[in-house]
């Protein structure tokens, strides 16, 4: 096992000292306890659980010697734990963060002070394509402009040719949000391309895209396998995001209809469908609850991939009333998944099986895929 000098201070990798095989066993027990009497498969783990995060945030500050440093906030605080050698972050992201601090020192770009509202450099948000290792770098500033912007771009280009595009995000807020809606592209196209199972996805700074691409492929592969799709199936993808599950499922079914409340995500999904020349997937920007209430014909299969808070009861009622043959519920929070699937019992559904997938090694978090079928009575 590898050691991290700040693991006890940071709190992000709570299980760093626990053998990985033991972590997987613990997570399976956690899921079993939440779903008594349900078949819970062994956790799908990683061969190499280090440096899996392809989506990386860091905050900037100054050390005692006055040098710009970067790191993560300590758990439940805004105190920065300085490190550029995180064991779960992609190594290219670590190297870029290290150099961004040096560039800021040379160019005299001051870190942003949240208490006083002074300085500029607030966060860096890095996305690394698993397929190409190209990087989308978003620099978040707390001011209206970035000092020595052109010189900074030049330094990044010289030392990090893997940085394909740079976005400048303007965040003057006092909340915990890293990205604001206000940004501009200062280098490149503002997007990178990644691939899951030969399907290309265009990713922008605010696109929802899983952090662990190795496990994401296994996660979606598991979900589609459990759905047992055939060429006659019509599929509904609820909370479809930028269309990841929709476009992967489209190859194995008749039609896919994705619904997502975020209009930008829907635009991305449509773009991704066009990028891959997939013509049997269609997307709507609408609240999922309202959409399901309006939907006339019941789909054969429904994929659910909601946020950590899960589904609302009204949405679940609309889904239960539709009576799809199969529901595949993907969750990053098994507690809300347990609550939601229990509610669906009143509509005649039971959990056939659950497959946990370890998207987040060294943390207590686990992603789960549940297959729900209707009782035949």
ABEGO torsion letter per residue (X at the ends): XBBBAAAAAAGABAAAABBAAAAAAAAAAAAAAABBGBBBBBBBBBABABGABABBBBBBBBBAAGBBBBEBBBBGBABBBBBAABAABBAAAAAAAAAAAAAAAAAGBBBBBAAAGBEABABBBBBBBAAAGBBBBBBBBABABBBGAAAAAAAAAAABAABABBBBBBBABABABABBABBBBABEAGBBBBBBGGBBBBBBAABBBBABAAAAAAAAAAAAAAAGBBAABBBBBBGAEAGAAAAAAAAABABBBBBBABAAAAAAAAAAAAAAGBAABBBBBBBAAAAAAABABBBABBBBBBBAAEBBAAAAAAAAAAGBABBBBBBABAAAAAAAAAAAAAAGBBBABBBBBBABBGBABBBBBBBBBBBBX
